[in-house]
Amino acid sequence: MSYSFFATAAKGTEPALRDELREIRVPGVRADRGGVHFSGELRDAYRVCLWSRVAIRVLLRMGEIHAPDGDALYEGVQTFPWDEHIDATRTLSVSAHARDSALTHTNFIAQRTKDAIVDQIRTRVGARPSVDREDADIQIFVHVLRDRASVYLDLVGESLHRRGYRAESREAPLKENLAAAMVRLSGWDRRKPFADPMCGSGTIAIEAAMYAAGIAPALARARFGFERWASFDDAARAHIADLRSEARARAEAPTKMPDIFAADIDPRSVALTTKNAQTAGVKLTTAVQSVFELGPVDPPGFIVTNPPYGVRISGGENFEEMLADLFSSLHGHTVSVLCATPDLENAMRARPTRRQPLFNGDIECRLINWLIP
Ligand SMILES: C[S@@+](CC[C@H](N)C(=O)[O-])C[C@H]1O[C@@H](n2cnc3c(N)ncnc32)[C@H](O)[C@@H]1O
């Protein structure tokens, strides 16, 4: 049976997710705003849940309906085959978003959707699932845009960016899925030396190392949302168990790893990076040092980093100008920096090879790549 899915992504990371889903070899991959569509069987989506580093959620699309009012929404939602995934013993919760539509009250949209689902199941089997707002077996999302309601089931449960290796955070950590997207968007080939000289809690370097080592990003997760669905039968259980043991074998297989270097001026950040890398099961070369001690490596490698914003260095010259001097001297290296201001780009002596708008939380940034001549 073939379904439509939508994998959600942080704004700007859609091209990275599209390329990743093609590599995961799922059919019908098509990038859109906020994520990437794909199609296939449930087991294709299970693979995405286990292997996508860039996706935030993976949603099964139940369908789309014209919903100018609550009754049309109710009737439309009732046409979907809910009993395939939900039975009367499960709990569910519905959350809704609406934009540019006659239906504006998200609580009302969620309520009508929930009523349509539980009424359908009650009519068919004489009992209804109950609602659990805290920890439902099945999470349903409704997005109403210009009076069209798209209805989804969430396969993931806890957001996929939570890999489980980050115990605590220091200053402004990047979300894991954004760091993984930066690694991809830098164009790194997983072989050349890799460095993050301002590593904070180490997210970028750890994501690079997990990618190079072939460690499935969700391998440490105890269970996915879909494992609580009615459609999660013995065959599905056996399938995800196989996918997990394949992933475990791949993570344990010896891999020729490139050198992955993570440094920070703050010793507590470096200690945290080391601890997080250990939890993630990867080895990094670390150092407590200033970024200005970074030199070229042979063969030339990739520098992917997320500098602090708005730092002033005593002596008048600003941090970005000093960084531009350093990076512009690393001949043959690829430098990829998450920039919140144009200062670094203006001071660089090379032209960017790519500029990708990205959002770090609410802060609009650009990931800018330079191949230093
Ligand atoms: C925005 S944070 C990086 C966050 C990181 N990407 C993460 O996910 O945790 C910037 C880091 O740059 C470090 N830093 C500031 N000045 C530095 C310098 N001159 N040399 C090296 N690191 C520096 C800070 O200690 C901080 O950890």
The ligand as a Gaussian input file, in Angstrom:
#p B3LYP/6-31G(d) Opt

LIG

0 1
 C       27.393000      30.366000      18.877000
 S       28.491000      29.408000      19.840000
 C       28.660000      27.885000      18.956000
 C       27.551000      26.933000      19.285000
 C       27.744000      25.578000      18.700000
 N       27.556000      25.557000      17.266000
 C       26.821000      24.547000      19.380000
 O       26.007000      23.928000      18.689000
 O       26.885000      24.399000      20.594000
 C       30.028000      30.205000      19.561000
 C       31.202000      29.609000      20.312000
 O       32.375000      30.340000      19.924000
 C       33.255000      30.331000      21.042000
 N       34.248000      31.411000      20.844000
 C       34.106000      32.752000      21.053000
 N       35.252000      33.386000      20.731000
 C       36.121000      32.448000      20.317000
 C       37.454000      32.473000      19.845000
 N       38.131000      33.625000      19.739000
 N       38.033000      31.310000      19.495000
 C       37.369000      30.136000      19.603000
 N       36.108000      30.052000      20.054000
 C       35.489000      31.182000      20.402000
 C       32.347000      30.515000      22.235000
 O       33.007000      30.048000      23.409000
 C       31.128000      29.694000      21.818000
 O       31.210000      28.381000      22.369000

